[in-house]
Amino acid sequence: DEIWKASLKLLGTEFEMMANFPIDPTLN
């Protein structure tokens, strides 16, 4: 359960970063 919550929080943070910052193809 804790592992699931940690994973969900990590995905949420990553999603927020992707939503807040424009995706730059040169950074891939």
LINCOR-V783427 format. One line per field, one symbol per residue. ss: DSSP state (a for helix, b for strand, c for the rest). phi: phi as a letter, one per 20 degrees, with the letter a starting at -180 (. if undefined). burial: 1 if it has 24 or more other C-alpha atoms within 12 Angstrom, else 0. Layout:
BEGIN
ss: ???
phi: ???
burial: ???
END
This chain:
BEGIN
ss: caaaaaaaaaaaaaaaaaaaccccaaac
phi: .ffffffffffffffffffedffdgfef
burial: 0000000000000000000000000000
END
